[in-house]
Amino acid sequence: MLEQVGNALTFLAFYTQSGEGKTGLTVSVDVRRGATTLVSAAAASEIGGGLYSYTLASGSVSSEGLYTAVFRTTDATVDQKH
């Protein structure tokens, strides 16, 4: 996916329980550009069906680079927490 400096970036994560989408989770997200942490433990939003999202504000997309997000939940019933 091609993005431009100054555009918001949306990251997605999918959580499952026994292979099915898991709703109702509390999910946090860390966002990095390369090795630099831009956002730490921000709240992700539930879209539905096990899909969660976080949008990095356009003002935080200030230079070219690889932007990555790690989503986390502490829920013990999901197939994978990170």
PDB file with one MODEL, atoms N, CA, C and O in Angstrom:
MODEL        1
ATOM      1  N   MET A   1       0.847  -1.169   0.000  1.00  0.00           N
ATOM      2  CA  MET A   1       0.000   0.000   0.000  1.00  0.00           C
ATOM      3  C   MET A   1       0.897   1.238   0.000  1.00  0.00           C
ATOM      4  O   MET A   1       1.854   1.308   0.771  1.00  0.00           O
ATOM      5  N   LEU A   2       0.600   2.193  -0.839  1.00  0.00           N
ATOM      6  CA  LEU A   2       1.331   3.451  -0.893  1.00  0.00           C
ATOM      7  C   LEU A   2       0.593   4.499  -0.075  1.00  0.00           C
ATOM      8  O   LEU A   2      -0.623   4.655  -0.185  1.00  0.00           O
ATOM      9  N   GLU A   3       1.339   5.202   0.731  1.00  0.00           N
ATOM     10  CA  GLU A   3       0.778   6.286   1.541  1.00  0.00           C
ATOM     11  C   GLU A   3       1.619   7.525   1.342  1.00  0.00           C
ATOM     12  O   GLU A   3       2.756   7.444   0.876  1.00  0.00           O
ATOM     13  N   GLN A   4       1.068   8.668   1.692  1.00  0.00           N
ATOM     14  CA  GLN A   4       1.777   9.925   1.554  1.00  0.00           C
ATOM     15  C   GLN A   4       1.952  10.569   2.922  1.00  0.00           C
ATOM     16  O   GLN A   4       1.115  10.414   3.811  1.00  0.00           O
ATOM     17  N   VAL A   5       3.057  11.293   3.072  1.00  0.00           N
ATOM     18  CA  VAL A   5       3.289  12.058   4.291  1.00  0.00           C
ATOM     19  C   VAL A   5       2.109  12.994   4.495  1.00  0.00           C
ATOM     20  O   VAL A   5       1.649  13.635   3.549  1.00  0.00           O
ATOM     21  N   GLY A   6       1.622  13.073   5.714  1.00  0.00           N
ATOM     22  CA  GLY A   6       0.508  13.953   6.029  1.00  0.00           C
ATOM     23  C   GLY A   6      -0.861  13.306   5.914  1.00  0.00           C
ATOM     24  O   GLY A   6      -1.866  13.952   6.211  1.00  0.00           O
ATOM     25  N   ASN A   7      -0.933  12.038   5.488  1.00  0.00           N
ATOM     26  CA  ASN A   7      -2.206  11.312   5.423  1.00  0.00           C
ATOM     27  C   ASN A   7      -2.331  10.396   6.630  1.00  0.00           C
ATOM     28  O   ASN A   7      -1.354   9.772   7.044  1.00  0.00           O
ATOM     29  N   ALA A   8      -3.515  10.315   7.189  1.00  0.00           N
ATOM     30  CA  ALA A   8      -3.767   9.391   8.294  1.00  0.00           C
ATOM     31  C   ALA A   8      -3.580   7.948   7.818  1.00  0.00           C
ATOM     32  O   ALA A   8      -3.846   7.631   6.659  1.00  0.00           O
ATOM     33  N   LEU A   9      -3.118   7.076   8.727  1.00  0.00           N
ATOM     34  CA  LEU A   9      -2.928   5.660   8.418  1.00  0.00           C
ATOM     35  C   LEU A   9      -3.836   4.824   9.306  1.00  0.00           C
ATOM     36  O   LEU A   9      -3.874   5.028  10.519  1.00  0.00           O
ATOM     37  N   THR A  10      -4.566   3.889   8.718  1.00  0.00           N
ATOM     38  CA  THR A  10      -5.430   2.998   9.483  1.00  0.00           C
ATOM     39  C   THR A  10      -4.814   1.606   9.519  1.00  0.00           C
ATOM     40  O   THR A  10      -4.439   1.047   8.488  1.00  0.00           O
ATOM     41  N   PHE A  11      -4.717   1.061  10.724  1.00  0.00           N
ATOM     42  CA  PHE A  11      -4.191  -0.283  10.959  1.00  0.00           C
ATOM     43  C   PHE A  11      -5.334  -1.167  11.427  1.00  0.00           C
ATOM     44  O   PHE A  11      -6.239  -0.704  12.121  1.00  0.00           O
ATOM     45  N   LEU A  12      -5.293  -2.439  11.049  1.00  0.00           N
ATOM     46  CA  LEU A  12      -6.351  -3.385  11.407  1.00  0.00           C
ATOM     47  C   LEU A  12      -5.759  -4.627  12.065  1.00  0.00           C
ATOM     48  O   LEU A  12      -4.639  -5.031  11.753  1.00  0.00           O
ATOM     49  N   ALA A  13      -6.522  -5.227  12.977  1.00  0.00           N
ATOM     50  CA  ALA A  13      -6.161  -6.508  13.595  1.00  0.00           C
ATOM     51  C   ALA A  13      -7.421  -7.341  13.726  1.00  0.00           C
ATOM     52  O   ALA A  13      -8.514  -6.807  13.912  1.00  0.00           O
ATOM     53  N   PHE A  14      -7.261  -8.651  13.628  1.00  0.00           N
ATOM     54  CA  PHE A  14      -8.385  -9.570  13.721  1.00  0.00           C
ATOM     55  C   PHE A  14      -8.119 -10.541  14.857  1.00  0.00           C
ATOM     56  O   PHE A  14      -7.090 -11.217  14.871  1.00  0.00           O
ATOM     57  N   TYR A  15      -9.041 -10.615  15.812  1.00  0.00           N
ATOM     58  CA  TYR A  15      -8.924 -11.524  16.955  1.00  0.00           C
ATOM     59  C   TYR A  15      -9.940 -12.652  16.831  1.00  0.00           C
ATOM     60  O   TYR A  15     -11.082 -12.446  16.418  1.00  0.00           O
ATOM     61  N   THR A  16      -9.488 -13.862  17.203  1.00  0.00           N
ATOM     62  CA  THR A  16     -10.366 -15.027  17.147  1.00  0.00           C
ATOM     63  C   THR A  16     -10.367 -15.781  18.468  1.00  0.00           C
ATOM     64  O   THR A  16      -9.432 -15.696  19.263  1.00  0.00           O
ATOM     65  N   GLN A  17     -11.442 -16.518  18.672  1.00  0.00           N
ATOM     66  CA  GLN A  17     -11.556 -17.480  19.771  1.00  0.00           C
ATOM     67  C   GLN A  17     -12.014 -18.783  19.130  1.00  0.00           C
ATOM     68  O   GLN A  17     -13.093 -18.839  18.541  1.00  0.00           O
ATOM     69  N   SER A  18     -11.209 -19.818  19.239  1.00  0.00           N
ATOM     70  CA  SER A  18     -11.485 -21.106  18.588  1.00  0.00           C
ATOM     71  C   SER A  18     -11.731 -20.931  17.087  1.00  0.00           C
ATOM     72  O   SER A  18     -12.574 -21.609  16.500  1.00  0.00           O
ATOM     73  N   GLY A  19     -10.980 -20.012  16.481  1.00  0.00           N
ATOM     74  CA  GLY A  19     -11.050 -19.800  15.044  1.00  0.00           C
ATOM     75  C   GLY A  19     -12.156 -18.878  14.565  1.00  0.00           C
ATOM     76  O   GLY A  19     -12.233 -18.589  13.371  1.00  0.00           O
ATOM     77  N   GLU A  20     -13.015 -18.409  15.459  1.00  0.00           N
ATOM     78  CA  GLU A  20     -14.115 -17.505  15.096  1.00  0.00           C
ATOM     79  C   GLU A  20     -13.805 -16.091  15.598  1.00  0.00           C
ATOM     80  O   GLU A  20     -13.134 -15.928  16.617  1.00  0.00           O
ATOM     81  N   GLY A  21     -14.293 -15.066  14.882  1.00  0.00           N
ATOM     82  CA  GLY A  21     -14.085 -13.680  15.288  1.00  0.00           C
ATOM     83  C   GLY A  21     -14.557 -13.435  16.712  1.00  0.00           C
ATOM     84  O   GLY A  21     -15.643 -13.870  17.096  1.00  0.00           O
ATOM     85  N   LYS A  22     -13.733 -12.732  17.504  1.00  0.00           N
ATOM     86  CA  LYS A  22     -14.030 -12.463  18.913  1.00  0.00           C
ATOM     87  C   LYS A  22     -14.340 -10.980  19.096  1.00  0.00           C
ATOM     88  O   LYS A  22     -13.506 -10.122  18.807  1.00  0.00           O
ATOM     89  N   THR A  23     -15.546 -10.688  19.579  1.00  0.00           N
ATOM     90  CA  THR A  23     -15.969  -9.307  19.805  1.00  0.00           C
ATOM     91  C   THR A  23     -15.909  -8.974  21.291  1.00  0.00           C
ATOM     92  O   THR A  23     -15.727  -9.857  22.129  1.00  0.00           O
ATOM     93  N   GLY A  24     -16.063  -7.697  21.607  1.00  0.00           N
ATOM     94  CA  GLY A  24     -16.146  -7.246  22.991  1.00  0.00           C
ATOM     95  C   GLY A  24     -14.824  -7.176  23.722  1.00  0.00           C
ATOM     96  O   GLY A  24     -14.802  -7.170  24.953  1.00  0.00           O
ATOM     97  N   LEU A  25     -13.720  -7.121  22.994  1.00  0.00           N
ATOM     98  CA  LEU A  25     -12.397  -7.081  23.624  1.00  0.00           C
ATOM     99  C   LEU A  25     -11.959  -5.649  23.908  1.00  0.00           C
ATOM    100  O   LEU A  25     -12.397  -4.705  23.252  1.00  0.00           O
ATOM    101  N   THR A  26     -11.093  -5.512  24.891  1.00  0.00           N
ATOM    102  CA  THR A  26     -10.365  -4.268  25.099  1.00  0.00           C
ATOM    103  C   THR A  26      -9.014  -4.470  24.431  1.00  0.00           C
ATOM    104  O   THR A  26      -8.249  -5.354  24.814  1.00  0.00           O
ATOM    105  N   VAL A  27      -8.725  -3.645  23.426  1.00  0.00           N
ATOM    106  CA  VAL A  27      -7.513  -3.809  22.616  1.00  0.00           C
ATOM    107  C   VAL A  27      -6.728  -2.508  22.645  1.00  0.00           C
ATOM    108  O   VAL A  27      -7.286  -1.428  22.448  1.00  0.00           O
ATOM    109  N   SER A  28      -5.428  -2.619  22.892  1.00  0.00           N
ATOM    110  CA  SER A  28      -4.549  -1.450  22.822  1.00  0.00           C
ATOM    111  C   SER A  28      -3.572  -1.646  21.673  1.00  0.00           C
ATOM    112  O   SER A  28      -3.394  -2.759  21.178  1.00  0.00           O
ATOM    113  N   VAL A  29      -2.944  -0.562  21.257  1.00  0.00           N
ATOM    114  CA  VAL A  29      -2.050  -0.617  20.092  1.00  0.00           C
ATOM    115  C   VAL A  29      -0.854   0.303  20.306  1.00  0.00           C
ATOM    116  O   VAL A  29      -0.971   1.398  20.855  1.00  0.00           O
ATOM    117  N   ASP A  30       0.301  -0.182  19.852  1.00  0.00           N
ATOM    118  CA  ASP A  30       1.523   0.624  19.789  1.00  0.00           C
ATOM    119  C   ASP A  30       1.832   0.830  18.309  1.00  0.00           C
ATOM    120  O   ASP A  30       1.713  -0.100  17.511  1.00  0.00           O
ATOM    121  N   VAL A  31       2.228   2.045  17.944  1.00  0.00           N
ATOM    122  CA  VAL A  31       2.577   2.337  16.548  1.00  0.00           C
ATOM    123  C   VAL A  31       4.009   2.853  16.517  1.00  0.00           C
ATOM    124  O   VAL A  31       4.412   3.682  17.333  1.00  0.00           O
ATOM    125  N   ARG A  32       4.762   2.340  15.554  1.00  0.00           N
ATOM    126  CA  ARG A  32       6.157   2.753  15.384  1.00  0.00           C
ATOM    127  C   ARG A  32       6.417   3.163  13.937  1.00  0.00           C
ATOM    128  O   ARG A  32       5.768   2.692  13.003  1.00  0.00           O
ATOM    129  N   ARG A  33       7.383   4.054  13.792  1.00  0.00           N
ATOM    130  CA  ARG A  33       7.965   4.362  12.481  1.00  0.00           C
ATOM    131  C   ARG A  33       9.412   3.916  12.597  1.00  0.00           C
ATOM    132  O   ARG A  33      10.214   4.549  13.284  1.00  0.00           O
ATOM    133  N   GLY A  34       9.740   2.821  11.920  1.00  0.00           N
ATOM    134  CA  GLY A  34      11.060   2.215  12.125  1.00  0.00           C
ATOM    135  C   GLY A  34      11.161   1.767  13.571  1.00  0.00           C
ATOM    136  O   GLY A  34      10.305   1.022  14.047  1.00  0.00           O
ATOM    137  N   ALA A  35      12.184   2.204  14.275  1.00  0.00           N
ATOM    138  CA  ALA A  35      12.371   1.846  15.683  1.00  0.00           C
ATOM    139  C   ALA A  35      11.811   2.900  16.636  1.00  0.00           C
ATOM    140  O   ALA A  35      11.908   2.741  17.853  1.00  0.00           O
ATOM    141  N   THR A  36      11.235   3.959  16.108  1.00  0.00           N
ATOM    142  CA  THR A  36      10.721   5.055  16.932  1.00  0.00           C
ATOM    143  C   THR A  36       9.259   4.819  17.289  1.00  0.00           C
ATOM    144  O   THR A  36       8.420   4.652  16.404  1.00  0.00           O
ATOM    145  N   THR A  37       8.953   4.806  18.585  1.00  0.00           N
ATOM    146  CA  THR A  37       7.571   4.651  19.042  1.00  0.00           C
ATOM    147  C   THR A  37       6.845   5.979  18.905  1.00  0.00           C
ATOM    148  O   THR A  37       7.275   6.990  19.460  1.00  0.00           O
ATOM    149  N   LEU A  38       5.744   5.973  18.163  1.00  0.00           N
ATOM    150  CA  LEU A  38       4.935   7.176  17.977  1.00  0.00           C
ATOM    151  C   LEU A  38       3.732   7.188  18.910  1.00  0.00           C
ATOM    152  O   LEU A  38       3.329   8.244  19.396  1.00  0.00           O
ATOM    153  N   VAL A  39       3.159   6.015  19.161  1.00  0.00           N
ATOM    154  CA  VAL A  39       1.961   5.869  19.996  1.00  0.00           C
ATOM    155  C   VAL A  39       2.168   4.638  20.875  1.00  0.00           C
ATOM    156  O   VAL A  39       2.623   3.597  20.403  1.00  0.00           O
ATOM    157  N   SER A  40       1.831   4.767  22.148  1.00  0.00           N
ATOM    158  CA  SER A  40       1.982   3.648  23.064  1.00  0.00           C
ATOM    159  C   SER A  40       0.675   3.400  23.808  1.00  0.00           C
ATOM    160  O   SER A  40       0.128   4.310  24.431  1.00  0.00           O
ATOM    161  N   ALA A  41       0.183   2.184  23.744  1.00  0.00           N
ATOM    162  CA  ALA A  41      -1.011   1.732  24.480  1.00  0.00           C
ATOM    163  C   ALA A  41      -2.259   2.571  24.183  1.00  0.00           C
ATOM    164  O   ALA A  41      -3.040   2.863  25.088  1.00  0.00           O
ATOM    165  N   ALA A  42      -2.445   2.953  22.932  1.00  0.00           N
ATOM    166  CA  ALA A  42      -3.663   3.676  22.540  1.00  0.00           C
ATOM    167  C   ALA A  42      -4.818   2.683  22.411  1.00  0.00           C
ATOM    168  O   ALA A  42      -4.603   1.497  22.160  1.00  0.00           O
ATOM    169  N   ALA A  43      -6.022   3.170  22.580  1.00  0.00           N
ATOM    170  CA  ALA A  43      -7.206   2.309  22.482  1.00  0.00           C
ATOM    171  C   ALA A  43      -7.577   2.073  21.022  1.00  0.00           C
ATOM    172  O   ALA A  43      -7.695   3.015  20.238  1.00  0.00           O
ATOM    173  N   ALA A  44      -7.759   0.810  20.670  1.00  0.00           N
ATOM    174  CA  ALA A  44      -8.249   0.445  19.340  1.00  0.00           C
ATOM    175  C   ALA A  44      -9.775   0.401  19.391  1.00  0.00           C
ATOM    176  O   ALA A  44     -10.360   0.223  20.459  1.00  0.00           O
ATOM    177  N   SER A  45     -10.406   0.562  18.251  1.00  0.00           N
ATOM    178  CA  SER A  45     -11.867   0.536  18.153  1.00  0.00           C
ATOM    179  C   SER A  45     -12.334  -0.768  17.532  1.00  0.00           C
ATOM    180  O   SER A  45     -11.717  -1.279  16.598  1.00  0.00           O
ATOM    181  N   GLU A  46     -13.428  -1.302  18.058  1.00  0.00           N
ATOM    182  CA  GLU A  46     -14.010  -2.518  17.490  1.00  0.00           C
ATOM    183  C   GLU A  46     -14.855  -2.150  16.283  1.00  0.00           C
ATOM    184  O   GLU A  46     -15.711  -1.269  16.360  1.00  0.00           O
ATOM    185  N   ILE A  47     -14.614  -2.827  15.168  1.00  0.00           N
ATOM    186  CA  ILE A  47     -15.412  -2.633  13.963  1.00  0.00           C
ATOM    187  C   ILE A  47     -16.561  -3.630  13.963  1.00  0.00           C
ATOM    188  O   ILE A  47     -17.697  -3.285  13.639  1.00  0.00           O
ATOM    189  N   GLY A  48     -16.254  -4.877  14.331  1.00  0.00           N
ATOM    190  CA  GLY A  48     -17.256  -5.931  14.386  1.00  0.00           C
ATOM    191  C   GLY A  48     -16.691  -7.247  13.895  1.00  0.00           C
ATOM    192  O   GLY A  48     -15.738  -7.268  13.116  1.00  0.00           O
ATOM    193  N   GLY A  49     -17.269  -8.337  14.343  1.00  0.00           N
ATOM    194  CA  GLY A  49     -16.882  -9.658  13.879  1.00  0.00           C
ATOM    195  C   GLY A  49     -15.468 -10.073  14.222  1.00  0.00           C
ATOM    196  O   GLY A  49     -14.932 -10.991  13.602  1.00  0.00           O
ATOM    197  N   GLY A  50     -14.845  -9.420  15.197  1.00  0.00           N
ATOM    198  CA  GLY A  50     -13.472  -9.724  15.577  1.00  0.00           C
ATOM    199  C   GLY A  50     -12.443  -8.776  14.998  1.00  0.00           C
ATOM    200  O   GLY A  50     -11.254  -8.923  15.278  1.00  0.00           O
ATOM    201  N   LEU A  51     -12.869  -7.797  14.191  1.00  0.00           N
ATOM    202  CA  LEU A  51     -11.966  -6.845  13.560  1.00  0.00           C
ATOM    203  C   LEU A  51     -11.884  -5.561  14.392  1.00  0.00           C
ATOM    204  O   LEU A  51     -12.897  -5.004  14.813  1.00  0.00           O
ATOM    205  N   TYR A  52     -10.643  -5.110  14.614  1.00  0.00           N
ATOM    206  CA  TYR A  52     -10.376  -3.907  15.410  1.00  0.00           C
ATOM    207  C   TYR A  52      -9.481  -2.979  14.601  1.00  0.00           C
ATOM    208  O   TYR A  52      -8.695  -3.433  13.769  1.00  0.00           O
ATOM    209  N   SER A  53      -9.602  -1.665  14.851  1.00  0.00           N
ATOM    210  CA  SER A  53      -8.825  -0.709  14.062  1.00  0.00           C
ATOM    211  C   SER A  53      -8.251   0.395  14.938  1.00  0.00           C
ATOM    212  O   SER A  53      -8.726   0.667  16.040  1.00  0.00           O
ATOM    213  N   TYR A  54      -7.212   1.016  14.400  1.00  0.00           N
ATOM    214  CA  TYR A  54      -6.636   2.209  14.996  1.00  0.00           C
ATOM    215  C   TYR A  54      -6.175   3.097  13.849  1.00  0.00           C
ATOM    216  O   TYR A  54      -5.541   2.618  12.908  1.00  0.00           O
ATOM    217  N   THR A  55      -6.489   4.384  13.922  1.00  0.00           N
ATOM    218  CA  THR A  55      -6.059   5.327  12.903  1.00  0.00           C
ATOM    219  C   THR A  55      -5.030   6.279  13.495  1.00  0.00           C
ATOM    220  O   THR A  55      -5.297   6.986  14.467  1.00  0.00           O
ATOM    221  N   LEU A  56      -3.857   6.282  12.893  1.00  0.00           N
ATOM    222  CA  LEU A  56      -2.792   7.207  13.265  1.00  0.00           C
ATOM    223  C   LEU A  56      -3.096   8.539  12.593  1.00  0.00           C
ATOM    224  O   LEU A  56      -3.244   8.606  11.373  1.00  0.00           O
ATOM    225  N   ALA A  57      -3.188   9.589  13.385  1.00  0.00           N
ATOM    226  CA  ALA A  57      -3.555  10.915  12.883  1.00  0.00           C
ATOM    227  C   ALA A  57      -2.571  11.406  11.825  1.00  0.00           C
ATOM    228  O   ALA A  57      -1.381  11.095  11.872  1.00  0.00           O
ATOM    229  N   SER A  58      -3.082  12.165  10.885  1.00  0.00           N
ATOM    230  CA  SER A  58      -2.263  12.653   9.774  1.00  0.00           C
ATOM    231  C   SER A  58      -1.047  13.448  10.258  1.00  0.00           C
ATOM    232  O   SER A  58       0.011  13.388   9.633  1.00  0.00           O
ATOM    233  N   GLY A  59      -1.180  14.184  11.353  1.00  0.00           N
ATOM    234  CA  GLY A  59      -0.060  14.962  11.883  1.00  0.00           C
ATOM    235  C   GLY A  59       1.082  14.115  12.399  1.00  0.00           C
ATOM    236  O   GLY A  59       2.204  14.604  12.533  1.00  0.00           O
ATOM    237  N   SER A  60       0.814  12.848  12.692  1.00  0.00           N
ATOM    238  CA  SER A  60       1.861  11.934  13.161  1.00  0.00           C
ATOM    239  C   SER A  60       2.583  11.240  12.020  1.00  0.00           C
ATOM    240  O   SER A  60       3.596  10.576  12.241  1.00  0.00           O
ATOM    241  N   VAL A  61       2.074  11.386  10.802  1.00  0.00           N
ATOM    242  CA  VAL A  61       2.714  10.806   9.620  1.00  0.00           C
ATOM    243  C   VAL A  61       3.541  11.919   8.985  1.00  0.00           C
ATOM    244  O   VAL A  61       3.169  12.504   7.967  1.00  0.00           O
ATOM    245  N   SER A  62       4.684  12.188   9.629  1.00  0.00           N
ATOM    246  CA  SER A  62       5.463  13.378   9.280  1.00  0.00           C
ATOM    247  C   SER A  62       6.678  13.096   8.405  1.00  0.00           C
ATOM    248  O   SER A  62       7.336  14.026   7.938  1.00  0.00           O
ATOM    249  N   SER A  63       6.978  11.826   8.182  1.00  0.00           N
ATOM    250  CA  SER A  63       8.112  11.508   7.314  1.00  0.00           C
ATOM    251  C   SER A  63       7.912  10.135   6.684  1.00  0.00           C
ATOM    252  O   SER A  63       7.091   9.338   7.140  1.00  0.00           O
ATOM    253  N   GLU A  64       8.673   9.879   5.635  1.00  0.00           N
ATOM    254  CA  GLU A  64       8.609   8.581   4.982  1.00  0.00           C
ATOM    255  C   GLU A  64       9.200   7.524   5.896  1.00  0.00           C
ATOM    256  O   GLU A  64      10.093   7.815   6.692  1.00  0.00           O
ATOM    257  N   GLY A  65       8.710   6.310   5.786  1.00  0.00           N
ATOM    258  CA  GLY A  65       9.251   5.218   6.586  1.00  0.00           C
ATOM    259  C   GLY A  65       8.249   4.095   6.699  1.00  0.00           C
ATOM    260  O   GLY A  65       7.125   4.195   6.206  1.00  0.00           O
ATOM    261  N   LEU A  66       8.662   3.029   7.350  1.00  0.00           N
ATOM    262  CA  LEU A  66       7.803   1.885   7.587  1.00  0.00           C
ATOM    263  C   LEU A  66       7.054   2.096   8.894  1.00  0.00           C
ATOM    264  O   LEU A  66       7.659   2.132   9.965  1.00  0.00           O
ATOM    265  N   TYR A  67       5.751   2.235   8.803  1.00  0.00           N
ATOM    266  CA  TYR A  67       4.887   2.409   9.973  1.00  0.00           C
ATOM    267  C   TYR A  67       4.280   1.045  10.314  1.00  0.00           C
ATOM    268  O   TYR A  67       3.674   0.399   9.460  1.00  0.00           O
ATOM    269  N   THR A  68       4.446   0.619  11.554  1.00  0.00           N
ATOM    270  CA  THR A  68       3.923  -0.675  11.982  1.00  0.00           C
ATOM    271  C   THR A  68       3.097  -0.496  13.251  1.00  0.00           C
ATOM    272  O   THR A  68       3.288   0.457  14.007  1.00  0.00           O
ATOM    273  N   ALA A  69       2.175  -1.434  13.466  1.00  0.00           N
ATOM    274  CA  ALA A  69       1.331  -1.399  14.659  1.00  0.00           C
ATOM    275  C   ALA A  69       1.287  -2.794  15.272  1.00  0.00           C
ATOM    276  O   ALA A  69       1.187  -3.796  14.564  1.00  0.00           O
ATOM    277  N   VAL A  70       1.364  -2.839  16.602  1.00  0.00           N
ATOM    278  CA  VAL A  70       1.204  -4.083  17.343  1.00  0.00           C
ATOM    279  C   VAL A  70      -0.031  -3.912  18.224  1.00  0.00           C
ATOM    280  O   VAL A  70      -0.082  -3.029  19.081  1.00  0.00           O
ATOM    281  N   PHE A  71      -1.020  -4.770  17.998  1.00  0.00           N
ATOM    282  CA  PHE A  71      -2.253  -4.756  18.772  1.00  0.00           C
ATOM    283  C   PHE A  71      -2.120  -5.783  19.893  1.00  0.00           C
ATOM    284  O   PHE A  71      -1.518  -6.841  19.709  1.00  0.00           O
ATOM    285  N   ARG A  72      -2.700  -5.456  21.080  1.00  0.00           N
ATOM    286  CA  ARG A  72      -2.632  -6.354  22.228  1.00  0.00           C
ATOM    287  C   ARG A  72      -3.969  -6.397  22.956  1.00  0.00           C
ATOM    288  O   ARG A  72      -4.705  -5.411  23.005  1.00  0.00           O
ATOM    289  N   THR A  73      -4.263  -7.566  23.521  1.00  0.00           N
ATOM    290  CA  THR A  73      -5.383  -7.697  24.445  1.00  0.00           C
ATOM    291  C   THR A  73      -4.928  -8.586  25.590  1.00  0.00           C
ATOM    292  O   THR A  73      -4.030  -9.411  25.416  1.00  0.00           O
ATOM    293  N   THR A  74      -5.531  -8.429  26.746  1.00  0.00           N
ATOM    294  CA  THR A  74      -5.207  -9.287  27.886  1.00  0.00           C
ATOM    295  C   THR A  74      -6.228 -10.400  28.047  1.00  0.00           C
ATOM    296  O   THR A  74      -6.119 -11.213  28.965  1.00  0.00           O
ATOM    297  N   ASP A  75      -7.217 -10.447  27.168  1.00  0.00           N
ATOM    298  CA  ASP A  75      -8.268 -11.464  27.240  1.00  0.00           C
ATOM    299  C   ASP A  75      -7.656 -12.855  27.078  1.00  0.00           C
ATOM    300  O   ASP A  75      -6.969 -13.127  26.094  1.00  0.00           O
ATOM    301  N   ALA A  76      -7.909 -13.724  28.040  1.00  0.00           N
ATOM    302  CA  ALA A  76      -7.311 -15.058  28.038  1.00  0.00           C
ATOM    303  C   ALA A  76      -8.014 -16.039  27.098  1.00  0.00           C
ATOM    304  O   ALA A  76      -7.518 -17.145  26.886  1.00  0.00           O
ATOM    305  N   THR A  77      -9.150 -15.656  26.537  1.00  0.00           N
ATOM    306  CA  THR A  77      -9.912 -16.595  25.699  1.00  0.00           C
ATOM    307  C   THR A  77      -9.570 -16.514  24.209  1.00  0.00           C
ATOM    308  O   THR A  77     -10.014 -17.355  23.427  1.00  0.00           O
ATOM    309  N   VAL A  78      -8.788 -15.511  23.813  1.00  0.00           N
ATOM    310  CA  VAL A  78      -8.472 -15.370  22.385  1.00  0.00           C
ATOM    311  C   VAL A  78      -7.370 -16.356  21.975  1.00  0.00           C
ATOM    312  O   VAL A  78      -6.580 -16.806  22.805  1.00  0.00           O
ATOM    313  N   ASP A  79      -7.337 -16.677  20.691  1.00  0.00           N
ATOM    314  CA  ASP A  79      -6.341 -17.611  20.188  1.00  0.00           C
ATOM    315  C   ASP A  79      -4.930 -17.034  20.243  1.00  0.00           C
ATOM    316  O   ASP A  79      -3.970 -17.776  20.449  1.00  0.00           O
ATOM    317  N   GLN A  80      -4.793 -15.727  20.064  1.00  0.00           N
ATOM    318  CA  GLN A  80      -3.489 -15.073  20.125  1.00  0.00           C
ATOM    319  C   GLN A  80      -3.692 -13.669  20.677  1.00  0.00           C
ATOM    320  O   GLN A  80      -4.536 -12.924  20.178  1.00  0.00           O
ATOM    321  N   LYS A  81      -2.924 -13.296  21.708  1.00  0.00           N
ATOM    322  CA  LYS A  81      -3.109 -11.999  22.377  1.00  0.00           C
ATOM    323  C   LYS A  81      -2.454 -10.835  21.625  1.00  0.00           C
ATOM    324  O   LYS A  81      -2.911  -9.697  21.737  1.00  0.00           O
ATOM    325  N   HIS A  82      -1.386 -11.108  20.857  1.00  0.00           N
ATOM    326  CA  HIS A  82      -0.670 -10.046  20.131  1.00  0.00           C
ATOM    327  C   HIS A  82      -0.733 -10.339  18.655  1.00  0.00           C
ATOM    328  O   HIS A  82      -0.196  -9.577  17.852  1.00  0.00           O
TER     329      HIS A  82
ENDMDL
END
